[in-house]
Amino acid sequence: MIEDFYTRATAQATQFTNAVTANWRPQSWLTTSSDVGLNVIQRADQILLPRGAEVTADSVGEVSEGRGTSLMGTMNVRATATIPVKWGFRSQLSLGANYSSRKIDDMSVMASNLTPGTESVGEGGTILAVDSRREEANTYGWYVEPSISHKRLWLSTGLRLDGGSTFGTSVKLPSFPKLNVSYLVSDEPFFPSPLKAVFNTLRLRVAYGHAGVQPGPGDRLRLYEPGSGWTDDVLGPITTISTIGNTELKPERSTEFEGGFDADIFDDRLAIGFSGYRKMRFDALMSVPLPPSVYGGGKMMRNIGTIRNTGMSLDLSARPLHTDRISVSTELQVSQNRNLVVELGRGVEPFVVPETRVTVKEGYPLFGFWARPVLGYSDRNGDGIIASSELLYGDTAVYLGSAEPNYSATGRTTVSLLGGMLAVTAGVSYDDEFTQYGDGGMLRVFARANNDPATPLAEQALVMVRDPSSGNPAYASREMQTVSTLRFNSLAVTYNAPTSVARRMARARALSLSLQGTNLGLRTDYRGKDPNVNGNSTGNGMIDNGVLPRPRTWQVRVNARY
């Protein structure tokens, strides 16, 4: 039963997505549109350690099962009135409203002492924990966007008001103004003639706006939740504190400035788009862990201080070859983001986020990893095996890197043959130097150094850093690595059948057959399976739990249009 796996992890998800869009133009100067969408996701996950499967100790077996349903709905309505004014200008006024809802219903069960041969909670065992989560939230907003445009100049302003079911009745709706300017400078008479021979179009743009995040009333209140737990060896209902509450919370405010340009050059064979931005977050909201002395620990939402985000993005689109029989197009996107904790708020000390192990500290990136460094090792007793007592650690934790890469790049190339009848598309991505956090409890078991005494001492020392028994208080059971990745993301081959073939085979107006593959190759200096996996369901801190790498998938699709 257990010859092929030590711990088996499975994840199944069924997703149903549906949407309806309606457009109506009652007058020549007035257009309206609306759309409604619904997304339903059902998940079933399991992590199984069969009875007797533990290779380093006796095991009674353990299984964790989780099942959940997520419903997300959206609705948007918009109306736009366009009125010509003097001197070639055109005035436009847009009004709209948005509504979204989210409902999550999850339950998880953990059991041990499994009956031999069983693989699920329902087939026997001792229940260790039962947990359920139910969340429901609704958000809504209104906006007005007046604008005025000319052949070369476009100016837009706007004001948005947002609300939600978590805001409470005493919270006023926040308002967010914005301003956008776009200028087609290449059409101006003063644009230099030598540049006109290169640029088909050159558009400059700049934008400035305000945004914010309101804490919900639940973040200010002390809330309790029912659950189940063990009391005097009996599993029964208990009540625990779910949110300690913070009555001093303030809304998070942010301002953002963005500028850039879009250009088409060389007879539209090359398109370039560039953007740079700077965003400041004031009184940033973040969940902060509490010491065990405060109601047994837990977390509290706080205004942690001021955070600065700066970055850029570059988009290139080229069409080097285009004929009736063959065409080649390629796209490249490069982006970079830097965040920095400029200042921690009053009474906020540097802290570690338990779920992701990232440290929030003034003067460093928001999602940074810290740990005590390994200064060296020595086989003092000469037995050829590095023990935990033979490792030397530094006295204080040092900064190791950020969970976010220095920059990211994605590329995609499409080759179309036979006038578009056959198309081949390939995509790659590259992430430069981001720090990953490996769960050594899983990774250590599979390491050669953990099972072969002939392994070089350097590899043995690395395993001992991962070993929880090594005694390093700065997350010795994990291994932090700063790595880069080059990934063969996707490959798609599509055959578009001629109209006569589509009608004869499927009585359709159009028919296509495609083969699609994802995650087809990886080149990296990471010592684990895949540095882009994340044991956390959400968050910026990457943790590799050593269970499942990113899956490789193949799909065959048939599309028919009638």
C-alpha positions in Angstrom: 0.0 0.0 0.0 2.7 2.5 0.9 5.6 1.5 -1.3 5.3 4.5 -3.6 4.9 7.3 -1.2 5.8 8.5 2.3 3.3 11.3 2.7 0.6 11.6 0.0 -1.0 15.0 -0.7 -3.9 15.4 -3.1 -5.9 18.4 -4.1 -9.0 18.4 -6.2 -11.0 21.5 -7.3 -14.1 21.9 -9.4 -14.8 25.4 -10.8 -17.9 26.7 -12.5 -17.7 30.2 -14.0 -20.6 32.0 -15.7 -21.2 35.5 -16.9 -23.8 37.5 -18.8 -23.1 40.9 -20.5 -25.7 43.3 -21.9 -25.2 46.5 -23.9 -27.9 49.0 -24.8 -27.7 52.3 -26.7 -31.0 54.2 -26.3 -29.6 57.4 -27.9 -26.8 58.1 -30.3 -25.0 60.0 -27.5 -25.8 57.6 -24.7 -24.5 54.0 -24.2 -25.2 51.7 -21.3 -23.7 48.3 -20.3 -24.1 45.8 -17.5 -22.6 42.4 -16.6 -23.3 39.8 -14.0 -20.9 37.0 -13.0 -20.8 34.0 -10.7 -17.8 31.8 -9.8 -18.3 28.6 -7.8 -15.3 26.6 -6.5 -15.5 23.4 -4.6 -12.3 21.9 -3.1 -11.4 18.6 -1.6 -7.8 18.3 -0.1 -6.1 15.5 1.8 -2.7 14.8 3.3 -2.2 11.2 4.3 0.6 9.5 6.3 -0.5 5.8 6.4 -0.1 3.7 9.5 3.5 2.4 9.7 4.8 4.7 7.0 7.1 6.8 9.1 10.7 5.8 8.2 12.4 7.2 11.3 9.9 6.2 14.1 6.8 4.1 14.8 3.8 5.7 13.2 0.1 5.2 14.0 -0.8 7.1 10.9 -2.3 10.6 10.4 -4.7 12.1 7.9 -6.0 15.7 7.4 -9.0 16.3 5.1 -10.4 19.6 4.1 -13.5 20.4 2.0 -14.8 23.8 1.1 -17.1 25.8 -1.2 -16.5 29.4 -2.4 -19.1 31.5 -4.1 -18.1 34.8 -5.7 -20.6 37.1 -7.5 -20.1 40.4 -9.3 -22.4 43.0 -10.9 -21.4 46.1 -12.8 -23.5 48.8 -14.5 -22.2 51.8 -16.4 -23.7 54.6 -18.5 -21.7 57.0 -20.6 -22.9 60.2 -22.3 -20.8 61.9 -25.0 -21.5 65.5 -26.1 -19.4 67.4 -28.7 -18.3 70.9 -27.6 -16.5 73.8 -29.5 -13.1 73.8 -31.1 -13.0 70.0 -31.7 -13.3 69.0 -28.1 -15.6 66.3 -26.8 -17.1 66.1 -23.4 -17.9 62.7 -21.8 -19.6 61.8 -18.5 -19.6 58.3 -17.1 -21.6 57.0 -14.1 -21.4 53.6 -12.7 -21.9 51.2 -9.8 -20.2 48.0 -8.7 -21.3 45.2 -6.4 -19.4 42.1 -5.4 -20.2 39.3 -2.9 -18.1 36.5 -1.5 -19.1 33.5 0.6 -16.7 30.9 1.9 -17.7 27.7 3.8 -14.8 25.5 4.8 -14.3 22.5 7.1 -11.2 20.6 8.0 -10.7 17.5 10.1 -7.5 15.9 11.4 -7.3 12.3 12.7 -4.6 9.9 13.9 -4.3 6.3 15.0 -5.6 5.0 11.7 -6.9 1.5 11.2 -4.5 -0.4 9.0 -5.4 -0.1 5.3 -7.6 3.0 5.8 -7.0 6.3 4.0 -9.7 8.7 5.3 -11.1 10.1 8.4 -14.5 8.3 7.9 -12.8 4.9 7.9 -11.7 5.0 11.5 -9.2 6.7 13.7 -9.0 9.2 16.6 -10.2 12.7 15.9 -7.6 15.3 16.8 -9.2 18.5 15.6 -12.2 19.8 13.8 -12.2 23.3 12.4 -14.8 25.2 10.3 -14.8 28.6 8.7 -17.7 30.6 7.3 -17.2 34.1 5.8 -19.5 36.3 4.0 -18.7 39.8 2.7 -20.4 42.3 0.3 -18.8 45.4 -1.2 -20.4 48.1 -3.3 -19.3 51.4 -4.9 -20.4 54.3 -7.0 -18.3 56.5 -9.3 -18.5 59.5 -11.6 -15.9 60.2 -14.3 -16.1 63.5 -16.2 -13.6 63.8 -19.0 -12.8 66.1 -22.0 -10.8 65.1 -25.0 -9.3 66.4 -28.2 -7.6 64.7 -31.1 -4.3 64.7 -29.2 -5.2 65.5 -25.6 -7.3 63.6 -23.1 -8.1 64.7 -19.6 -10.1 62.6 -17.1 -11.1 63.2 -13.5 -13.2 61.1 -11.2 -14.6 60.5 -7.8 -15.4 57.1 -6.3 -17.2 56.1 -3.1 -16.9 52.6 -1.7 -18.8 50.8 1.1 -19.2 47.2 2.3 -21.0 45.0 4.8 -18.0 45.0 7.1 -17.9 48.8 7.4 -20.6 49.0 10.0 -23.3 51.7 10.2 -21.1 54.3 11.9 -18.4 54.3 9.3 -18.7 57.0 6.6 -18.2 56.1 3.0 -14.6 57.1 1.9 -14.1 59.1 -1.2 -11.2 58.7 -3.6 -10.4 61.4 -6.3 -8.2 60.8 -9.3 -6.7 62.6 -12.3 -5.4 61.2 -15.7 -3.8 63.1 -18.5 -2.8 61.6 -21.9 -1.1 63.5 -24.7 -0.5 62.3 -28.3 2.6 64.3 -28.8 3.6 62.7 -32.1 0.7 64.4 -33.9 1.8 67.9 -33.0 3.3 70.1 -35.8 6.4 70.8 -33.6 7.2 67.0 -33.3 10.7 66.7 -35.0 10.7 65.3 -38.5 13.5 62.8 -37.9 11.5 61.2 -35.1 8.3 61.1 -37.2 10.2 58.8 -39.6 10.6 56.4 -36.7 7.5 56.9 -34.5 4.1 56.1 -35.9 2.6 57.3 -32.6 4.1 58.5 -29.3 1.7 59.1 -26.4 2.7 60.5 -23.0 0.6 59.8 -19.9 0.5 60.7 -16.3 -1.9 59.8 -13.5 -2.5 60.6 -9.8 -5.0 59.3 -7.4 -6.0 58.5 -3.8 -7.1 55.2 -2.4 -7.7 53.6 1.0 -8.6 50.6 3.1 -11.1 50.7 5.9 -10.8 48.3 8.8 -14.0 46.4 9.5 -15.9 46.8 12.8 -14.8 43.2 13.6 -11.2 44.4 13.7 -12.0 46.8 16.5 -14.1 44.4 18.6 -13.2 41.4 20.7 -15.0 38.5 19.0 -15.5 34.9 20.1 -16.2 31.8 18.0 -17.4 28.3 18.8 -15.3 25.2 18.0 -14.4 21.8 19.3 -11.5 20.7 21.5 -10.3 18.2 24.0 -11.1 18.7 27.7 -10.3 15.9 30.1 -9.8 13.5 27.2 -13.2 14.3 25.9 -13.9 16.1 22.6 -16.5 18.7 23.0 -17.7 22.2 22.2 -15.5 25.1 23.3 -15.5 28.9 22.9 -12.3 30.7 21.9 -11.2 34.3 21.2 -11.1 34.7 17.4 -10.3 38.5 17.3 -8.8 40.4 20.3 -9.8 43.8 18.7 -8.1 47.2 18.5 -10.1 50.3 19.3 -7.4 52.6 18.1 -7.5 51.5 14.4 -7.6 54.1 11.7 -8.2 53.8 8.0 -5.3 53.1 5.7 -4.7 55.9 3.2 -2.6 55.8 0.1 -1.5 58.1 -2.8 0.0 57.0 -6.1 1.7 58.7 -8.9 2.3 57.0 -12.3 3.8 58.2 -15.5 4.9 56.6 -18.8 4.6 56.4 -22.5 3.3 54.2 -25.4 4.9 54.2 -28.8 4.5 52.4 -32.1 7.6 52.5 -34.3 8.9 51.1 -37.5 5.6 50.9 -39.3 3.9 49.4 -36.3 6.3 46.4 -36.2 7.3 47.3 -32.7 5.2 48.6 -29.8 6.7 49.8 -26.6 4.9 50.6 -23.3 6.7 51.9 -20.2 5.3 52.8 -16.8 6.9 53.9 -13.5 5.1 54.4 -10.3 5.5 55.5 -6.7 2.9 54.6 -4.0 2.8 55.7 -0.4 0.8 53.9 2.2 0.1 55.8 5.4 -1.2 54.0 8.5 -0.9 50.7 6.7 -3.1 48.0 8.0 -1.5 44.7 8.8 -2.2 41.7 11.1 0.4 41.7 13.9 1.2 38.7 16.1 0.7 39.1 19.9 2.9 37.6 22.6 1.5 34.5 24.5 1.1 36.7 27.6 -1.8 38.6 25.8 -4.7 36.1 25.9 -2.6 33.3 24.8 -1.2 35.1 21.8 -3.0 35.4 18.5 -3.1 38.3 16.1 -4.4 41.9 16.1 -5.0 44.3 13.2 -2.8 47.4 13.6 -1.7 50.5 11.7 1.9 49.5 11.4 3.3 52.7 9.8 4.3 54.1 6.4 5.2 51.9 3.4 6.7 53.0 0.1 6.3 51.1 -3.1 8.2 52.0 -6.3 8.5 50.1 -9.5 8.3 50.0 -13.3 7.0 47.8 -16.1 8.1 47.5 -19.7 6.0 45.9 -22.4 7.4 45.1 -25.8 5.4 43.7 -28.7 7.1 42.9 -32.0 6.0 41.5 -35.4 9.2 40.8 -37.2 7.6 38.7 -40.0 4.2 38.9 -41.5 3.1 37.4 -44.9 0.0 35.7 -46.2 1.5 32.3 -45.4 3.5 32.8 -42.3 3.7 35.3 -39.5 5.8 35.6 -36.3 4.9 37.8 -33.3 6.6 38.0 -29.9 5.8 39.7 -26.6 8.0 40.6 -23.6 7.0 42.0 -20.3 9.6 43.1 -17.6 8.5 44.4 -14.2 10.2 45.5 -11.0 8.7 46.3 -7.6 10.4 47.6 -4.5 8.7 48.0 -1.2 10.2 49.6 1.9 9.0 50.0 5.5 9.8 53.8 5.8 8.6 54.2 9.3 6.9 52.0 11.9 4.0 53.5 13.7 3.8 54.7 17.3 4.2 51.7 19.7 4.9 49.2 16.8 8.1 47.1 17.2 9.6 44.9 14.5 7.7 41.7 14.3 7.7 38.3 12.5 4.6 37.1 10.6 4.2 33.5 11.8 2.5 32.1 8.7 5.1 33.3 6.3 8.2 33.9 8.6 8.8 37.2 7.0 10.0 40.1 9.3 8.6 43.6 9.2 11.4 46.0 10.2 11.9 49.7 9.6 14.4 50.4 6.7 14.0 47.0 5.1 11.5 45.4 2.6 8.1 44.6 3.9 8.4 40.9 3.1 12.0 40.2 4.2 13.5 37.0 5.6 15.8 37.1 8.6 17.7 34.3 10.4 20.8 33.6 12.5 23.5 32.6 10.1 25.5 29.4 10.2 29.1 30.4 10.7 30.6 27.0 10.4 30.8 23.4 11.4 33.4 20.9 12.6 33.5 17.1 13.0 34.9 17.4 16.5 34.7 13.7 17.4 36.0 12.5 14.0 33.2 10.0 13.4 32.5 11.4 9.9 29.0 12.6 10.9 27.9 16.2 11.6 25.8 16.4 14.8 23.7 19.3 15.9 26.2 20.2 18.6 28.9 20.6 15.9 27.2 23.6 14.2 28.1 27.2 15.0 25.5 29.9 14.7 25.7 33.7 14.8 24.4 35.5 17.8 21.9 37.7 16.0 19.6 37.3 13.0 20.7 38.9 9.7 18.7 40.0 6.7 18.8 37.3 4.0 16.5 38.6 1.2 13.0 39.5 0.1 10.2 37.2 -0.9 9.7 39.3 -4.0 12.1 39.0 -6.9 14.4 41.8 -8.0 12.6 41.7 -11.3 10.3 39.4 -13.3 10.1 38.8 -17.0 7.7 36.9 -19.2 7.9 36.2 -22.9 5.6 34.7 -25.5 6.2 33.9 -29.2 3.6 32.8 -31.7 4.3 31.4 -35.1 1.3 31.2 -37.5 1.5 29.0 -40.6 -0.7 28.4 -43.6 -2.5 31.6 -43.4 -3.4 31.1 -39.7 -4.6 27.5 -40.1 -1.8 26.2 -37.8 -0.5 28.2 -34.8 2.2 27.4 -32.3 2.6 29.5 -29.1 5.4 29.1 -26.5 5.8 31.1 -23.2 8.7 31.4 -20.7 9.2 33.4 -17.5 12.1 34.5 -15.4 12.3 35.6 -11.7 15.5 37.1 -10.5 16.7 36.4 -6.9 13.8 36.0 -4.5 14.1 34.2 -1.2 12.2 31.0 -0.5 11.6 29.4 2.9 11.8 25.6 2.9 9.9 23.5 5.4 12.8 21.3 6.6 10.4 18.9 8.5 9.4 17.5 5.1 12.5 18.2 3.0 15.0 16.7 5.5 13.5 13.2 5.2 14.3 12.9 1.5 17.9 14.3 1.7 20.7 12.0 1.0 22.7 13.4 3.9 20.0 12.3 6.3 20.3 8.7 5.1 23.9 8.1 3.9 26.8 8.6 6.3 29.1 8.9 3.3 27.6 12.2 2.3 30.2 15.1 2.4 30.2 17.0 5.7 29.0 20.2 4.0 25.8 18.5 2.9 25.3 16.9 6.3 25.7 20.4 8.0 23.0 21.7 5.7 20.6 19.0 6.7 21.3 19.6 10.4 20.3 23.3 9.8 16.9 21.9 8.7 16.7 19.5 11.6 14.4 20.7 14.4 16.7 18.9 16.9 19.6 21.1 16.0 18.5 23.7 18.6 18.8 26.9 16.4 16.0 29.2 17.7 16.0 31.2 14.4 14.0 28.7 12.5 16.6 26.0 12.3 14.0 23.5 11.0 13.8 25.5 7.8 16.2 26.5 5.1 16.2 29.9 3.4 17.5 30.2 -0.1 17.8 33.1 -2.5 17.2 31.7 -6.0 16.4 32.6 -9.6 14.2 30.6 -11.9 13.7 30.2 -15.7 10.5 28.4 -16.4 9.1 27.0 -19.7 5.5 28.1 -18.8 3.4 27.0 -21.7 3.2 25.5 -25.2 0.1 25.5 -27.4 -0.5 24.0 -30.8 -3.8 24.9 -32.5 -5.3 23.8 -35.7 -8.1 25.9 -37.2 -10.0 23.8 -39.6 -11.2 25.3 -42.9 -14.8 26.2 -43.1 -15.7 23.3 -45.4 -14.1 20.8 -42.9 -15.9 22.4 -39.9 -19.3 22.1 -41.7 -18.7 18.6 -42.9 -17.4 17.2 -39.5 -19.4 19.2 -37.0 -21.9 21.2 -39.0 -20.2 24.2 -37.4 -19.3 27.7 -38.6 -15.8 27.3 -37.1 -13.9 24.4 -35.6 -10.5 24.2 -33.9 -8.4 21.6 -32.1 -5.6 22.5 -29.7 -3.1 20.8 -27.5 -2.0 22.9 -24.5 0.7 22.2 -21.9 1.8 24.2 -18.8 4.8 24.1 -16.5 6.9 22.1 -19.0 10.4 22.9 -17.8 12.3 24.5 -14.9 15.9 25.7 -14.6 16.9 27.0 -11.2 19.6 26.8 -8.5 17.0 25.9 -5.9 17.8 22.7 -3.9 14.2 21.7 -3.4 11.6 20.5 -6.0 10.2 23.9 -7.0 10.8 27.3 -5.4 7.5 28.8 -6.7 5.3 26.5 -4.6 3.7 28.0 -1.5 2.4 26.1 1.5 0.4 29.3 2.4 -2.9 29.7 0.8 -2.4 33.5 0.8 0.3 36.0 1.5 3.6 37.2 0.1 5.9 34.9 2.1 6.8 31.8 0.1 7.0 28.5 2.0 7.9 25.2 0.4 6.4 22.5 2.5 8.1 19.8 0.4 4.9 18.0 -0.4 3.8 19.0 -3.9 5.7 20.9 -6.6 3.7 22.9 -9.2 1.9 20.4 -11.4 2.6 19.8 -15.1 -0.6 19.7 -17.1 -1.7 18.8 -20.6 -5.1 19.7 -22.1 -6.8 18.8 -25.4 -9.5 21.3 -26.4 -12.0 21.2 -29.2 -13.8 24.5 -29.9 -16.8 24.7 -32.2 -18.8 27.8 -33.1 -22.3 27.6 -34.5 
